[in-house]
Amino acid sequence: MEQTFRPVLTIRIFGEEKCFVPGVAVLLRKVRELHSLRAAAMSIGMAYSKAWTILKNAQQSLGFKLLDSTTGGKHGGGARLTPEGETLLDAYDCYCARLRTYAQELFSETFDGILPL
């Protein structure tokens, strides 16, 4: 069985320290879909407390909120991305897609004839 090769990139954004990583992006996408941090965390097999800590640390490092949350009650709680969170997530996804496209092109140019692509 012959295998093919490809590059795999993981994009992390750093300030003084790591502040936005693929896991934060996954969590935000799930919050966007499910309108709940708890449901988002459960859907990816993460403890709610860990999800909250990851988001709190990211927000602190970035200097702005990623989520607006409301607690339960008569109408239930929920969460949604802030406008800044939406903008950052969209920009991150676009940046990653463009980098992956370029990485694949460069990989093909560099390794064509050396590795099965």
DSSP file (Angstrom, degrees, kcal/mol; ACC not computed):
  #  RESIDUE AA STRUCTURE BP1 BP2  ACC     N-H-->O    O-->H-N    N-H-->O    O-->H-N    TCO  KAPPA ALPHA  PHI   PSI    X-CA   Y-CA   Z-CA
    1    1 A M              0   0    0      0, 0.0     2,-0.4     0, 0.0     0, 0.0   0.000 360.0 360.0 360.0 118.7    0.0    0.0    0.0
    2    2 A E        -     0   0    0      1,-0.0     2,-0.3     0, 0.0     0, 0.0  -0.715 360.0-150.6 -89.9 136.5    1.5    3.3   -1.1
    3    3 A Q        -     0   0    0     -2,-0.4     2,-0.3     0, 0.0    -1,-0.0  -0.711   3.8-138.3-103.3 157.1    0.9    6.3    0.9
    4    4 A T        -     0   0    0     -2,-0.3     2,-0.3   113,-0.1   113,-0.2  -0.806  17.2-136.5-109.7 157.5    0.7   10.0   -0.2
    5    5 A F        +     0   0    0    111,-2.3   110,-0.0    -2,-0.3     0, 0.0  -0.831  24.2 166.5-117.6 151.7    2.2   12.9    1.7
    6    6 A R        -     0   0    0     -2,-0.3     2,-0.2     2,-0.0    98,-0.1  -0.978  36.6-102.8-154.6 156.1    0.8   16.3    2.5
    7    7 A P        -     0   0    0      0, 0.0     2,-0.4     0, 0.0    97,-0.1  -0.590  26.8-159.3 -81.8 149.4    1.7   19.2    4.8
    8    8 A V        -     0   0    0     -2,-0.2     2,-0.4    95,-0.0    -2,-0.0  -0.979  10.0-166.7-129.4 118.5   -0.3   19.8    8.0
    9    9 A L        -     0   0    0     -2,-0.4     2,-0.5    87,-0.1    91,-0.1  -0.831  11.2-164.4-107.6 143.0   -0.1   23.2    9.5
   10   10 A T        -     0   0    0     -2,-0.4     2,-0.5     2,-0.0    -2,-0.0  -0.989  15.0-153.4-123.1 120.0   -1.3   24.3   12.9
   11   11 A I        +     0   0    0     -2,-0.5     2,-0.4    81,-0.0    85,-0.1  -0.830  15.8 176.9-102.6 124.3   -1.7   28.0   13.3
   12   12 A R        -     0   0    0     -2,-0.5     2,-0.5     9,-0.2     9,-0.2  -0.975  20.4-142.6-123.2 138.0   -1.3   29.6   16.8
   13   13 A I  E     -A   20   0A   0      7,-3.3     6,-2.7    -2,-0.4     7,-1.8  -0.890  21.9-169.1-102.7 128.7   -1.4   33.3   17.5
   14   14 A F  E     +A   18   0A   0     -2,-0.5     4,-0.2     4,-0.2     2,-0.1  -0.895  22.0 165.3-117.0 144.9    0.9   34.6   20.1
   15   15 A G  S    S-     0   0    0      2,-2.5    -1,-0.1    -2,-0.4     3,-0.1   0.172  90.0 -31.7-109.9-118.6    1.3   37.9   22.0
   16   16 A E  S    S+     0   0    0     45,-0.2     2,-0.3     1,-0.1    -2,-0.1   0.823 142.7   1.7 -67.3 -31.6    3.5   37.7   25.0
   17   17 A E  S    S-     0   0    0     44,-0.1    -2,-2.5    -4,-0.1    -1,-0.1  -0.870 108.2 -57.3-143.4 176.0    2.1   34.2   25.2
   18   18 A K  E     +A   14   0A   0     -2,-0.3    -4,-0.2    -4,-0.2     3,-0.1  -0.360  57.5 158.0 -58.7 129.7   -0.2   31.8   23.3
   19   19 A C  E     +     0   0A   0     -6,-2.7     2,-0.4     1,-0.3    43,-0.2   0.621  59.1  32.4-131.7 -23.3   -3.6   33.5   23.0
   20   20 A F  E     +A   13   0A   0     -7,-1.8    -7,-3.3    41,-0.1    -1,-0.3  -0.929  66.9 161.6-142.5 117.0   -5.5   32.0   20.1
   21   21 A V    >>  -     0   0    0     -2,-0.4     4,-1.9    -9,-0.2     3,-0.9  -0.773  54.7 -91.7-128.9 168.6   -5.1   28.4   19.0
   22   22 A P  H 3> S+     0   0    0      0, 0.0     4,-2.5     0, 0.0     5,-0.2   0.846 122.4  58.2 -52.8 -36.6   -7.0   25.9   16.9
   23   23 A G  H 3> S+     0   0    0      1,-0.2     4,-2.2     2,-0.2     5,-0.1   0.869 104.9  49.8 -63.3 -36.8   -8.9   24.6   20.0
   24   24 A V  H <> S+     0   0    0     -3,-0.9     4,-2.6     2,-0.2    -1,-0.2   0.911 110.6  50.9 -66.2 -41.9  -10.2   28.1   20.8
   25   25 A A  H  X S+     0   0    0     -4,-1.9     4,-2.5     2,-0.2    -2,-0.2   0.916 109.9  49.3 -62.1 -43.3  -11.4   28.4   17.2
   26   26 A V  H  X S+     0   0    0     -4,-2.5     4,-2.2     1,-0.2    -1,-0.2   0.931 111.8  49.2 -60.8 -45.7  -13.2   25.0   17.4
   27   27 A L  H  X S+     0   0    0     -4,-2.2     4,-2.3     1,-0.2    -2,-0.2   0.915 111.4  48.7 -61.4 -44.5  -14.9   26.0   20.6
   28   28 A L  H  X S+     0   0    0     -4,-2.6     4,-2.6     2,-0.2    -1,-0.2   0.892 109.3  52.5 -65.1 -39.2  -16.0   29.3   19.2
   29   29 A R  H  X S+     0   0    0     -4,-2.5     4,-1.8     1,-0.2    -1,-0.2   0.911 110.9  48.1 -61.3 -40.5  -17.4   27.7   16.0
   30   30 A K  H  X S+     0   0    0     -4,-2.2     4,-3.3     2,-0.2     5,-0.3   0.880 110.4  50.5 -68.7 -38.1  -19.4   25.3   18.2
   31   31 A V  H  X S+     0   0    0     -4,-2.3     4,-2.8     2,-0.2     5,-0.2   0.918 109.0  52.7 -63.6 -41.8  -20.7   28.2   20.4
   32   32 A R  H  < S+     0   0    0     -4,-2.6    -2,-0.2     1,-0.2    -1,-0.2   0.894 117.1  39.1 -57.6 -40.5  -21.8   29.9   17.2
   33   33 A E  H  < S+     0   0    0     -4,-1.8    -2,-0.2    -5,-0.2    -1,-0.2   0.902 128.1  29.5 -76.4 -43.9  -23.6   26.8   16.1
   34   34 A L  H  < S-     0   0    0     -4,-3.3    -3,-0.2     2,-0.2    -2,-0.2   0.575  89.2-136.7-101.0 -12.1  -25.1   25.7   19.5
   35   35 A H  S  < S+     0   0    0     -4,-2.8    44,-1.6    -5,-0.3     2,-0.3   0.804  75.6  88.6  59.7  31.9  -25.5   29.1   21.3
   36   36 A S     >  -     0   0    0     42,-0.3     4,-2.1    -6,-0.3    -2,-0.2  -0.917  63.8-153.2-159.7 128.9  -24.1   27.6   24.5
   37   37 A L  H  > S+     0   0    0     -2,-0.3     4,-2.8     2,-0.2     5,-0.2   0.906 102.9  51.7 -67.7 -40.8  -20.6   27.2   25.9
   38   38 A R  H  > S+     0   0    0      2,-0.2     4,-2.5     1,-0.2    -1,-0.2   0.938 112.9  44.0 -61.9 -46.9  -21.7   24.2   27.9
   39   39 A A  H  > S+     0   0    0      2,-0.2     4,-2.3     1,-0.2    -1,-0.2   0.884 113.3  52.4 -65.3 -38.4  -23.2   22.5   24.8
   40   40 A A  H  X S+     0   0    0     -4,-2.1     4,-0.9     2,-0.2    -2,-0.2   0.939 110.9  46.5 -62.4 -47.1  -20.2   23.5   22.7
   41   41 A A  H ><>S+     0   0    0     -4,-2.8     5,-3.1     1,-0.2     3,-0.9   0.932 113.1  49.2 -61.1 -46.6  -17.8   22.0   25.3
   42   42 A M  H ><5S+     0   0    0     -4,-2.5     3,-1.5     1,-0.2    -1,-0.2   0.884 104.4  59.7 -60.8 -38.4  -19.8   18.8   25.6
   43   43 A S  H 3<5S+     0   0    0     -4,-2.3    -1,-0.2     1,-0.3    -2,-0.2   0.736 112.2  38.8 -66.3 -21.6  -20.0   18.4   21.8
   44   44 A I  T <<5S-     0   0    0     -4,-0.9    -1,-0.3    -3,-0.9    -2,-0.2   0.235 118.9-106.7-111.2  12.7  -16.2   18.2   21.6
   45   45 A G  T < 5S+     0   0    0     -3,-1.5     2,-0.4     1,-0.2    -3,-0.2   0.822  74.4 136.0  72.2  31.8  -15.7   16.1   24.7
   46   46 A M      < -     0   0    0     -5,-3.1    -1,-0.2    -6,-0.2    -2,-0.2  -0.892  59.0-111.1-114.2 142.3  -14.4   19.0   26.9
   47   47 A A     >  -     0   0    0     -2,-0.4     4,-2.4     1,-0.1     3,-0.2  -0.444  24.4-126.7 -66.5 142.0  -15.3   19.8   30.4
   48   48 A Y  H  > S+     0   0    0      1,-0.2     4,-2.8     2,-0.2     5,-0.2   0.897 110.5  54.9 -56.5 -42.4  -17.2   23.1   30.7
   49   49 A S  H  > S+     0   0    0      1,-0.2     4,-2.1     2,-0.2    -1,-0.2   0.877 108.7  47.7 -62.6 -37.5  -14.7   24.4   33.3
   50   50 A K  H  > S+     0   0    0     -3,-0.2     4,-2.7     2,-0.2    -1,-0.2   0.917 111.4  50.6 -68.5 -42.6  -11.8   23.8   30.9
   51   51 A A  H  X S+     0   0    0     -4,-2.4     4,-2.5     1,-0.2     5,-0.2   0.928 111.5  48.2 -60.0 -45.3  -13.7   25.5   28.1
   52   52 A W  H  X S+     0   0    0     -4,-2.8     4,-2.7     1,-0.2    -1,-0.2   0.909 112.0  49.2 -63.3 -41.7  -14.4   28.5   30.3
   53   53 A T  H  X S+     0   0    0     -4,-2.1     4,-2.6    -5,-0.2     5,-0.2   0.916 110.7  50.3 -63.7 -43.9  -10.8   28.7   31.4
   54   54 A I  H  X S+     0   0    0     -4,-2.7     4,-2.3     1,-0.2    -2,-0.2   0.931 114.5  43.8 -60.3 -46.5   -9.5   28.5   27.8
   55   55 A L  H  X S+     0   0    0     -4,-2.5     4,-2.9     2,-0.2     5,-0.2   0.907 112.2  52.3 -66.9 -41.5  -11.8   31.2   26.7
   56   56 A K  H  X S+     0   0    0     -4,-2.7     4,-2.2    -5,-0.2    -2,-0.2   0.922 112.0  46.5 -59.9 -44.6  -11.1   33.4   29.8
   57   57 A N  H  X S+     0   0    0     -4,-2.6     4,-2.4     2,-0.2    -1,-0.2   0.904 112.8  49.4 -65.2 -41.8   -7.3   33.1   29.1
   58   58 A A  H  X S+     0   0    0     -4,-2.3     4,-2.8    -5,-0.2     5,-0.2   0.935 112.0  48.3 -62.1 -46.5   -7.7   33.9   25.4
   59   59 A Q  H  X>S+     0   0    0     -4,-2.9     4,-2.3     1,-0.2     5,-0.9   0.897 111.6  50.2 -61.1 -41.3   -9.9   36.9   26.2
   60   60 A Q  H  <5S+     0   0    0     -4,-2.2    -1,-0.2    -5,-0.2    -2,-0.2   0.924 114.0  44.1 -64.2 -44.4   -7.4   38.2   28.8
   61   61 A S  H  <5S+     0   0    0     -4,-2.4    -2,-0.2     1,-0.2    -1,-0.2   0.883 117.0  45.5 -68.0 -38.9   -4.4   37.8   26.3
   62   62 A L  H  <5S-     0   0    0     -4,-2.8    -2,-0.2     2,-0.2    -1,-0.2   0.808 103.5-129.7 -76.0 -30.0   -6.3   39.3   23.4
   63   63 A G  T  <5S+     0   0    0     -4,-2.3     2,-0.3     1,-0.2    -3,-0.2   0.620  75.7  73.7  89.4  13.3   -7.7   42.2   25.4
   64   64 A F  S   <S-     0   0    0     -5,-0.9    -1,-0.2    -6,-0.2    -2,-0.2  -0.989  84.1 -95.0-153.5 159.6  -11.3   41.8   24.4
   65   65 A K        -     0   0    0     -2,-0.3    20,-0.3     1,-0.1    19,-0.2  -0.475  22.1-172.7 -76.6 143.0  -14.3   39.5   25.0
   66   66 A L  S    S+     0   0    0      1,-0.2    16,-2.1    -2,-0.2     2,-0.4   0.675  71.1  38.4-100.9 -28.1  -15.0   36.7   22.6
   67   67 A L  E     -B   81   0B   0     14,-0.3     2,-0.5    18,-0.1    14,-0.2  -0.940  57.8-153.5-128.4 146.3  -18.3   35.7   24.1
   68   68 A D  E     -B   80   0B   0     12,-3.1    12,-2.3    -2,-0.4     2,-0.4  -0.989  29.1-171.7-109.3 126.7  -21.4   37.3   25.5
   69   69 A S  E     -B   79   0B   0     -2,-0.5     2,-0.4    10,-0.2    10,-0.2  -0.902  15.8-163.9-121.9 147.7  -23.1   34.9   28.0
   70   70 A T  E     -B   78   0B   0      8,-2.8     8,-2.2    -2,-0.4     2,-0.1  -0.985  22.3-126.8-125.3 142.6  -26.3   35.0   29.9
   71   71 A T        -     0   0    0     -2,-0.4     8,-0.0     6,-0.2     0, 0.0  -0.340  36.1 -87.3 -82.1 169.0  -27.1   32.8   32.8
   72   72 A G        +     0   0    0      5,-0.1     2,-0.3    -2,-0.1     3,-0.1   0.357  64.7 118.2 -58.8-162.3  -30.2   30.5   33.0
   73   73 A G  S >  S-     0   0    0      1,-0.2     3,-1.0     4,-0.1     4,-0.1  -0.939  80.5 -19.7 132.7-156.3  -33.5   31.6   34.4
   74   74 A K  T 3  S+     0   0    0     -2,-0.3    -1,-0.2     1,-0.3     3,-0.1   0.875 144.1  29.1 -55.4 -42.8  -37.0   31.9   32.9
   75   75 A H  T 3  S-     0   0    0      1,-0.2    -1,-0.3    -3,-0.1    -3,-0.1   0.299 114.7-116.7-103.5   8.6  -35.8   31.9   29.3
   76   76 A G    <   -     0   0    0     -3,-1.0    -1,-0.2     2,-0.0     2,-0.1   0.058  30.7 -85.6  77.9 166.8  -32.6   29.9   29.9
   77   77 A G        +     0   0    0     -4,-0.1     2,-0.3    -3,-0.1    -6,-0.2  -0.255  46.5 160.9 -97.8-171.7  -29.0   31.0   29.4
   78   78 A G  E     -B   70   0B   0     -8,-2.2    -8,-2.8    -2,-0.1     2,-0.3  -0.968  25.1-126.7 172.4 177.6  -26.9   31.0   26.4
   79   79 A A  E     +B   69   0B   0    -44,-1.6     2,-0.3    -2,-0.3   -10,-0.2  -0.994  16.5 179.9-147.2 149.2  -23.8   32.4   24.7
   80   80 A R  E     -B   68   0B   0    -12,-2.3   -12,-3.1    -2,-0.3     2,-0.1  -0.984  36.9 -96.5-145.6 156.0  -23.0   34.1   21.5
   81   81 A L  E     -B   67   0B   0     -2,-0.3   -14,-0.3   -14,-0.2   -15,-0.1  -0.463  38.3-123.5 -70.7 141.7  -19.8   35.4   19.9
   82   82 A T     >  -     0   0    0    -16,-2.1     4,-2.8    -2,-0.1     5,-0.2  -0.343  32.0-102.1 -71.4 165.4  -19.2   39.1   20.4
   83   83 A P  H  > S+     0   0    0      0, 0.0     4,-2.5     0, 0.0     5,-0.2   0.893 127.9  50.0 -56.3 -38.1  -18.7   41.2   17.2
   84   84 A E  H  > S+     0   0    0      2,-0.2     4,-2.7     1,-0.2     5,-0.2   0.888 109.7  50.6 -67.3 -38.4  -14.9   41.1   18.0
   85   85 A G  H  > S+     0   0    0    -20,-0.3     4,-2.6     2,-0.2     5,-0.2   0.911 111.2  48.2 -64.7 -42.6  -15.1   37.3   18.4
   86   86 A E  H  X S+     0   0    0     -4,-2.8     4,-2.6     2,-0.2     5,-0.2   0.937 113.5  47.2 -60.7 -47.9  -16.9   36.9   15.1
   87   87 A T  H  X S+     0   0    0     -4,-2.5     4,-2.5    -5,-0.2    -2,-0.2   0.924 114.0  46.9 -62.0 -45.8  -14.4   39.1   13.3
   88   88 A L  H  X S+     0   0    0     -4,-2.7     4,-2.8     2,-0.2    -1,-0.2   0.930 113.2  48.1 -63.3 -45.9  -11.4   37.3   14.9
   89   89 A L  H  X S+     0   0    0     -4,-2.6     4,-2.6     2,-0.2    -2,-0.2   0.921 113.4  47.2 -62.8 -44.3  -12.8   33.8   14.1
   90   90 A D  H  X S+     0   0    0     -4,-2.6     4,-2.3    -5,-0.2    -1,-0.2   0.919 114.3  47.0 -62.9 -43.2  -13.6   34.7   10.5
   91   91 A A  H  X S+     0   0    0     -4,-2.5     4,-2.8    -5,-0.2    -2,-0.2   0.910 112.5  49.9 -64.7 -42.3  -10.1   36.3   10.0
   92   92 A Y  H  X S+     0   0    0     -4,-2.8     4,-2.8     2,-0.2     5,-0.2   0.930 111.6  48.1 -61.5 -46.8   -8.4   33.3   11.6
   93   93 A D  H  X S+     0   0    0     -4,-2.6     4,-2.2     2,-0.2    -2,-0.2   0.906 113.9  46.9 -62.2 -42.1  -10.3   30.9    9.4
   94   94 A C  H  X S+     0   0    0     -4,-2.3     4,-2.5     2,-0.2    -2,-0.2   0.930 112.9  49.1 -64.3 -46.2   -9.5   32.9    6.3
   95   95 A Y  H  X S+     0   0    0     -4,-2.8     4,-2.5     1,-0.2    -2,-0.2   0.922 112.3  47.9 -58.8 -46.9   -5.9   33.2    7.2
   96   96 A C  H  X S+     0   0    0     -4,-2.8     4,-2.5     2,-0.2    -1,-0.2   0.905 111.2  50.6 -63.0 -42.0   -5.5   29.5    7.9
   97   97 A A  H  X S+     0   0    0     -4,-2.2     4,-2.1    -5,-0.2    -1,-0.2   0.922 112.0  47.1 -63.1 -43.8   -7.2   28.5    4.6
   98   98 A R  H  X S+     0   0    0     -4,-2.5     4,-2.3     1,-0.2    -2,-0.2   0.907 112.9  49.1 -65.2 -41.5   -4.9   30.8    2.6
   99   99 A L  H  X S+     0   0    0     -4,-2.5     4,-3.0     2,-0.2    -2,-0.2   0.903 110.6  50.5 -64.2 -41.0   -1.8   29.5    4.4
  100  100 A R  H  X S+     0   0    0     -4,-2.5     4,-2.3     2,-0.2    -1,-0.2   0.893 110.0  50.4 -65.4 -39.1   -2.9   25.9    3.8
  101  101 A T  H  X S+     0   0    0     -4,-2.1     4,-2.1     2,-0.2    -2,-0.2   0.948 114.7  43.2 -62.2 -48.5   -3.5   26.6    0.1
  102  102 A Y  H  X S+     0   0    0     -4,-2.3     4,-2.8     1,-0.2     5,-0.3   0.910 112.3  53.5 -64.2 -41.9    0.0   28.2   -0.2
  103  103 A A  H  X S+     0   0    0     -4,-3.0     4,-2.7     1,-0.2    -1,-0.2   0.899 108.9  49.3 -60.7 -41.0    1.6   25.4    1.9
  104  104 A Q  H  X S+     0   0    0     -4,-2.3     4,-2.5     2,-0.2    -1,-0.2   0.912 112.1  48.2 -65.5 -42.1    0.1   22.7   -0.4
  105  105 A E  H  X S+     0   0    0     -4,-2.1     4,-2.3     2,-0.2    -2,-0.2   0.942 115.3  44.2 -62.5 -47.5    1.4   24.5   -3.5
  106  106 A L  H  X S+     0   0    0     -4,-2.8     4,-2.6     2,-0.2    -2,-0.2   0.892 112.7  52.3 -65.3 -40.1    4.9   25.0   -2.1
  107  107 A F  H  X S+     0   0    0     -4,-2.7     4,-2.9    -5,-0.3     5,-0.2   0.930 110.3  48.3 -60.7 -46.2    4.9   21.4   -0.8
  108  108 A S  H  X S+     0   0    0     -4,-2.5     4,-1.4     1,-0.2    -2,-0.2   0.920 113.8  46.4 -61.6 -44.7    4.0   20.1   -4.2
  109  109 A E  H  < S+     0   0    0     -4,-2.3    -1,-0.2     1,-0.2    -2,-0.2   0.906 118.3  42.7 -62.2 -41.8    6.7   22.2   -5.9
  110  110 A T  H  < S+     0   0    0     -4,-2.6    -2,-0.2     1,-0.2    -1,-0.2   0.871 124.6  30.3 -76.5 -39.0    9.3   21.2   -3.4
  111  111 A F  H >X S+     0   0    0     -4,-2.9     4,-2.4    -5,-0.2     3,-2.2   0.394  79.7 128.4-108.5   2.5    8.6   17.5   -3.0
  112  112 A D  B 3< S+c  115   0C   0     -4,-1.4    -4,-0.0     1,-0.3    -3,-0.0  -0.410  84.7  14.6 -60.1 129.8    7.3   16.6   -6.5
  113  113 A G  T 34 S+     0   0    0      2,-0.5    -1,-0.3    -2,-0.1    -2,-0.1   0.258 122.9  66.6  87.3 -11.7    9.3   13.6   -7.7
  114  114 A I  T <4 S+     0   0    0     -3,-2.2    -2,-0.2     1,-0.4    -3,-0.1   0.798 108.3  22.0-103.6 -46.0   10.7   12.9   -4.2
  115  115 A L  B  < S-c  112   0C   0     -4,-2.4    -2,-0.5  -110,-0.0     2,-0.4  -0.909  88.0-103.4-120.9 148.4    7.5   11.9   -2.4
  116  116 A P              0   0    0      0, 0.0  -111,-2.3     0, 0.0    -4,-0.1  -0.609 360.0 360.0 -70.9 125.6    4.3   10.5   -3.7
  117  117 A L              0   0    0     -2,-0.4  -113,-0.1  -113,-0.2    -5,-0.1   0.419 360.0 360.0-104.7 360.0    1.8   13.4   -3.6
